[in-house]
Amino acid sequence: MESTTGLSFSFNLRLSTGRIHARLIYATMRQVPPRLSTNVIELLTAQSNVIAVWQLDDGRAARRAHALGHWRELTPRVYAAAPSEPTEEQLIWAAALHAGPLGRLAGQAALFGSGWEHDVARPFDVVVPAELNPGCPEWITLHRTTRVLTSPKGGMPRTPPAQACLDAVVWCRTDREAVFVLITALKEKVVEPPDLLRELKNRPTMPRRHLVSETVDEFTGGAMSMGELDFAKLCREYGIRPPDRQVRRKSAQGTRFLDCYWDAERVVVEIDGAGHADIEVMRDDHERQNDVVLQGDRIFLRVFTWVLRYEPEVFMSQLAQIVGKVE
């Protein structure tokens, strides 16, 4: 007959063994990533390994994977299916998914989703229907609208390029940044000029409306330019002696015209329109500049028309250092 002490020892041994097994099972579970359905795997593949709780059949699975160290929380509603630091693209995806199925990227973030190849200013802009008001982390700015929200097929949920471009222009901190967004979006064919102007007609009170129309007109080769008379007027406003003349120079590539020239200082200023951002035009500009300098001119300065039109202070201050004042 087994003693009471023996029974107690056997029970405690089984209890201890059970606890050890439970700990081993828990430790093993921590090493096993969550089981994912085919649908979830397809979403993660399409969304840079980012997924929202509302896209899962059981949102607790994402929170559990995060608690076990397999996934990373990007927002309280969106996770990356890996513990590593998120990339910029993953954060933009998180912004797109955070507000739910009706949320859309807007502004620069939406342009990025349409192929714009530049850094996106933070916070990322997201637009939702007016009746929604989801809380957002500080790196996401929420815009509520009564407009019907649509999105191009494929990729990140986002507003159409023309709408995104105009929103980005309005939300830019400076005119310089707004013109940069416009020119780069047009140059990279993220948005086409007719689409941009069509959308502009629907926004008669939009801030920077004139800036958009002028920049698009210049980009498409319209009549707008910073001509000699305009630049001479700007020189006088800054107390700088206007240029003496426009000059013609011969080179191996043929006759070249220089926009502005000061005889006494042998200073050249070339005023570049938006079309000069094109790589072939830029190469021609470099060749022309080299020809001019090799022929003996002391200083050659370049400036974009939009800089002179919207933020001329820095360039005109530089010019004032080398060109005489108005007498």
C-alpha positions as CSV (number, residue, x, y, z in Angstrom):
1,M,0.0,0.0,0.0
2,E,1.4,3.3,-1.1
3,S,2.0,5.8,1.7
4,T,0.4,9.3,1.9
5,T,3.8,10.8,1.5
6,G,4.4,8.8,-1.7
7,L,1.1,10.0,-3.2
8,S,1.9,13.6,-2.3
9,F,5.3,13.3,-3.9
10,S,3.9,11.7,-7.1
11,F,1.2,14.4,-7.4
12,N,3.7,17.3,-6.9
13,L,6.0,15.7,-9.5
14,R,3.2,15.4,-12.0
15,L,2.1,19.0,-11.3
16,S,5.7,20.3,-11.8
17,T,6.1,18.3,-14.9
18,G,2.8,19.7,-16.2
19,R,4.0,23.3,-15.6
20,I,7.3,22.6,-17.4
21,H,5.4,21.2,-20.3
22,A,3.1,24.3,-20.4
23,R,6.1,26.6,-20.4
24,L,7.8,24.6,-23.1
25,I,4.6,24.7,-25.2
26,Y,4.3,28.5,-24.7
27,A,8.0,29.0,-25.5
28,T,7.5,27.0,-28.7
29,M,4.4,29.0,-29.6
30,R,6.5,32.2,-29.4
31,Q,8.7,30.9,-32.1
32,V,5.9,30.0,-34.5
33,P,4.5,32.9,-36.6
34,P,0.7,33.2,-36.9
35,R,-1.0,31.0,-39.5
36,L,-2.1,33.2,-42.4
37,S,-4.9,32.5,-44.9
38,T,-4.3,32.7,-48.6
39,N,-6.3,35.9,-48.7
40,V,-4.2,37.5,-46.0
41,I,-1.0,36.5,-47.7
42,E,-2.2,38.0,-50.9
43,L,-3.0,41.3,-49.1
44,L,0.4,41.4,-47.4
45,T,2.1,40.8,-50.7
46,A,0.1,43.6,-52.4
47,Q,0.5,46.0,-49.5
48,S,4.2,45.9,-48.7
49,N,3.7,43.5,-45.9
50,V,1.2,45.8,-44.1
51,I,-2.3,44.9,-43.1
52,A,-5.2,46.6,-41.2
53,V,-7.2,44.9,-38.5
54,W,-10.4,45.5,-40.5
55,Q,-8.9,43.4,-43.3
56,L,-8.6,40.3,-41.0
57,D,-11.3,37.8,-40.1
58,D,-10.1,37.9,-36.5
59,G,-8.3,41.2,-35.5
60,R,-7.1,39.5,-32.3
61,A,-4.6,37.5,-34.4
62,A,-2.7,40.7,-35.4
63,R,-2.6,41.8,-31.8
64,R,-1.5,38.4,-30.6
65,A,1.3,38.3,-33.3
66,H,2.4,41.7,-32.1
67,A,2.4,40.7,-28.4
68,L,4.5,37.6,-29.3
69,G,7.0,39.8,-31.2
70,H,6.3,38.6,-34.7
71,W,4.5,41.7,-36.0
72,R,5.0,45.4,-35.5
73,E,2.2,47.9,-34.6
74,L,2.3,50.8,-37.0
75,T,-1.0,52.3,-35.7
76,P,-3.5,50.9,-33.3
77,R,-5.3,49.6,-36.4
78,V,-2.5,48.6,-38.7
79,Y,0.4,46.2,-38.4
80,A,3.5,45.2,-40.4
81,A,3.9,41.5,-40.6
82,A,7.5,41.7,-39.4
83,P,9.2,43.1,-36.2
84,S,11.7,45.3,-38.1
85,E,11.6,49.1,-38.5
86,P,9.1,50.1,-41.1
87,T,10.1,51.6,-44.4
88,E,8.7,54.9,-45.7
89,E,6.4,53.0,-48.1
90,Q,5.1,50.8,-45.3
91,L,4.2,53.9,-43.2
92,I,2.4,55.4,-46.2
93,W,0.5,52.2,-46.6
94,A,-0.4,52.3,-42.9
95,A,-1.7,55.8,-43.3
96,A,-3.8,54.7,-46.3
97,L,-5.3,51.8,-44.3
98,H,-5.7,53.4,-40.8
99,A,-9.0,55.2,-41.5
100,G,-10.7,52.1,-42.8
101,P,-12.0,51.0,-46.2
102,L,-13.3,54.5,-47.1
103,G,-10.1,56.3,-46.3
104,R,-7.9,57.6,-49.1
105,L,-4.4,59.0,-49.3
106,A,-4.3,62.6,-50.4
107,G,-1.8,65.3,-51.4
108,Q,1.8,64.2,-51.7
109,A,1.1,60.8,-50.2
110,A,-1.4,60.1,-53.0
111,L,1.0,61.3,-55.6
112,F,3.6,58.9,-54.2
113,G,1.0,56.1,-54.6
114,S,0.6,57.1,-58.2
115,G,4.3,57.0,-58.9
116,W,5.7,60.3,-57.8
117,E,9.4,59.6,-56.9
118,H,10.1,62.1,-54.2
119,D,10.1,62.3,-50.4
120,V,6.7,62.8,-49.0
121,A,6.3,65.6,-46.5
122,R,5.0,64.6,-43.1
123,P,2.4,64.3,-41.7
124,F,0.9,62.1,-44.4
125,D,-2.5,63.4,-45.6
126,V,-5.6,61.2,-45.6
127,V,-9.1,62.1,-46.6
128,V,-12.3,60.5,-45.4
129,P,-16.0,61.1,-45.7
130,A,-17.3,63.9,-43.5
131,E,-19.3,61.5,-41.2
132,L,-16.1,59.6,-40.2
133,N,-13.7,60.9,-37.6
134,P,-11.2,58.1,-36.7
135,G,-8.4,59.1,-34.3
136,C,-5.0,59.3,-36.0
137,P,-1.4,59.3,-34.8
138,E,0.4,62.6,-35.1
139,W,2.2,61.6,-38.3
140,I,-1.2,61.4,-40.1
141,T,-3.3,64.4,-40.9
142,L,-7.0,63.7,-41.4
143,H,-9.2,65.7,-43.8
144,R,-12.9,65.2,-43.8
145,T,-14.8,66.0,-47.0
146,T,-18.3,65.9,-48.5
147,R,-16.9,65.1,-51.9
148,V,-17.5,61.6,-53.3
149,L,-14.2,59.8,-52.9
150,T,-12.8,57.6,-55.7
151,S,-9.5,55.9,-56.2
152,P,-7.5,54.7,-59.2
153,K,-7.5,50.9,-59.6
154,G,-4.6,49.0,-58.1
155,G,-2.1,50.1,-55.5
156,M,-2.7,52.3,-52.5
157,P,-6.2,53.7,-51.8
158,R,-5.7,57.3,-52.9
159,T,-7.3,60.2,-54.6
160,P,-6.9,60.6,-58.4
161,P,-3.6,62.3,-59.5
162,A,-5.1,65.7,-60.5
163,Q,-7.0,66.0,-57.3
164,A,-4.0,64.9,-55.3
165,C,-1.7,67.3,-57.0
166,L,-4.0,70.3,-56.3
167,D,-4.5,69.3,-52.7
168,A,-0.7,69.0,-52.3
169,V,-0.3,72.5,-53.8
170,V,-2.7,73.9,-51.3
171,W,-1.1,72.2,-48.3
172,C,2.5,73.0,-49.2
173,R,4.2,75.3,-46.7
174,T,5.7,77.6,-49.3
175,D,5.2,78.6,-53.0
176,R,8.6,77.1,-53.8
177,E,7.5,73.7,-52.5
178,A,4.2,74.0,-54.4
179,V,5.9,74.8,-57.7
180,F,8.4,71.9,-57.1
181,V,5.4,69.5,-56.6
182,L,3.7,70.8,-59.7
183,I,6.7,70.6,-62.0
184,T,7.9,67.2,-60.8
185,A,4.4,65.7,-61.1
186,L,4.0,67.0,-64.6
187,K,7.6,66.1,-65.7
188,E,7.2,62.5,-64.4
189,K,3.7,62.2,-66.0
190,V,2.1,61.4,-62.7
191,V,-0.6,63.9,-63.9
192,E,-1.3,65.4,-67.3
193,P,-1.8,69.1,-67.9
194,P,-5.4,68.8,-69.3
195,D,-6.5,66.8,-66.3
196,L,-4.9,69.3,-63.9
197,L,-6.6,72.3,-65.6
198,R,-9.9,70.4,-65.7
199,E,-9.8,69.8,-61.9
200,L,-8.7,73.4,-61.4
201,K,-11.9,74.7,-63.0
202,N,-13.9,72.9,-60.3
203,R,-12.0,74.9,-57.6
204,P,-12.7,78.6,-58.3
205,T,-11.7,79.7,-54.8
206,M,-8.6,77.4,-54.4
207,P,-5.5,79.1,-52.8
208,R,-2.5,79.3,-55.2
209,R,-4.9,78.9,-58.2
210,H,-3.0,81.5,-60.2
211,L,0.3,79.8,-59.4
212,V,-1.0,76.5,-60.8
213,S,-2.3,78.0,-64.0
214,E,0.9,79.9,-64.7
215,T,3.1,76.9,-64.0
216,V,1.1,74.6,-66.2
217,D,1.1,77.2,-69.0
218,E,4.8,77.5,-68.8
219,F,5.4,73.8,-68.7
220,T,3.3,73.3,-71.8
221,G,5.2,76.0,-73.7
222,G,2.6,78.8,-73.3
223,A,3.2,82.5,-73.6
224,M,4.3,83.1,-70.0
225,S,7.9,83.9,-69.6
226,M,10.1,86.1,-67.5
227,G,11.1,88.5,-70.4
228,E,13.7,91.2,-70.4
229,L,11.2,93.9,-69.4
230,D,9.9,91.9,-66.5
231,F,13.4,91.1,-65.2
232,A,14.6,94.7,-65.7
233,K,11.6,95.8,-63.6
234,L,12.6,93.3,-60.9
235,C,16.2,94.6,-60.9
236,R,15.0,98.2,-60.3
237,E,12.8,97.0,-57.4
238,Y,15.9,95.6,-55.8
239,G,18.1,98.7,-56.6
240,I,20.1,96.7,-59.2
241,R,21.2,98.2,-62.5
242,P,19.2,96.5,-65.2
243,P,21.1,94.3,-67.7
244,D,22.7,96.2,-70.6
245,R,21.5,93.9,-73.4
246,Q,20.6,90.5,-74.6
247,V,23.7,89.1,-76.5
248,R,24.3,86.6,-79.2
249,R,27.2,84.2,-79.1
250,K,28.6,81.8,-81.6
251,S,29.8,78.3,-80.6
252,A,30.5,74.9,-82.1
253,Q,26.8,74.2,-81.7
254,G,25.7,77.3,-83.5
255,T,24.4,80.8,-82.5
256,R,23.3,81.0,-78.9
257,F,21.3,83.9,-77.3
258,L,21.9,84.9,-73.6
259,D,19.0,86.3,-71.7
260,C,20.7,89.0,-69.7
261,Y,24.2,90.5,-69.9
262,W,26.1,93.2,-68.0
263,D,29.1,94.5,-70.1
264,A,31.2,96.1,-67.3
265,E,31.0,93.1,-65.0
266,R,31.0,90.5,-67.8
267,V,28.1,88.8,-65.9
268,V,25.5,86.5,-67.6
269,V,22.1,85.6,-66.2
270,E,20.1,82.8,-67.8
271,I,16.4,82.6,-66.8
272,D,15.1,79.0,-67.1
273,G,11.5,78.0,-67.6
274,A,10.0,74.8,-66.4
275,G,11.0,73.0,-69.5
276,H,14.6,73.3,-68.5
277,A,14.0,70.5,-66.0
278,D,14.1,68.0,-68.9
279,I,17.4,66.1,-69.0
280,E,18.1,66.8,-72.7
281,V,17.4,70.6,-72.3
282,M,19.6,70.6,-69.2
283,R,22.4,69.0,-71.1
284,D,22.2,71.7,-73.8
285,D,22.1,74.3,-71.0
286,H,25.4,73.0,-69.6
287,E,27.1,73.0,-73.0
288,R,26.0,76.5,-73.6
289,Q,27.1,77.7,-70.2
290,N,30.5,76.1,-70.7
291,D,30.9,77.8,-74.1
292,V,30.1,81.2,-72.6
293,V,32.5,80.8,-69.7
294,L,35.3,79.6,-72.0
295,Q,34.8,82.8,-74.1
296,G,35.8,84.9,-71.2
297,D,32.7,85.9,-69.2
298,R,33.5,86.2,-65.5
299,I,30.3,84.9,-63.9
300,F,27.4,82.9,-65.2
301,L,24.2,82.6,-63.0
302,R,21.1,80.6,-63.6
303,V,17.7,81.0,-62.1
304,F,14.2,79.5,-62.6
305,T,11.3,81.8,-63.6
306,W,9.2,80.6,-60.7
307,V,12.0,81.6,-58.3
308,L,12.0,85.1,-59.7
309,R,8.2,85.2,-59.6
310,Y,7.5,83.9,-56.2
311,E,10.7,83.9,-54.1
312,P,13.3,86.2,-55.7
313,E,15.0,87.5,-52.6
314,V,17.9,85.1,-52.4
315,F,18.8,85.3,-56.1
316,M,18.5,89.0,-56.3
317,S,20.6,89.4,-53.2
318,Q,23.3,87.3,-54.9
319,L,23.1,89.3,-58.1
320,A,23.4,92.6,-56.1
321,Q,26.8,91.4,-54.9
322,I,28.3,91.4,-58.3
323,V,26.3,94.0,-60.4
324,G,26.4,97.7,-59.7
325,K,23.5,99.6,-58.1
326,V,21.2,102.0,-60.0
327,E,22.8,105.4,-60.2
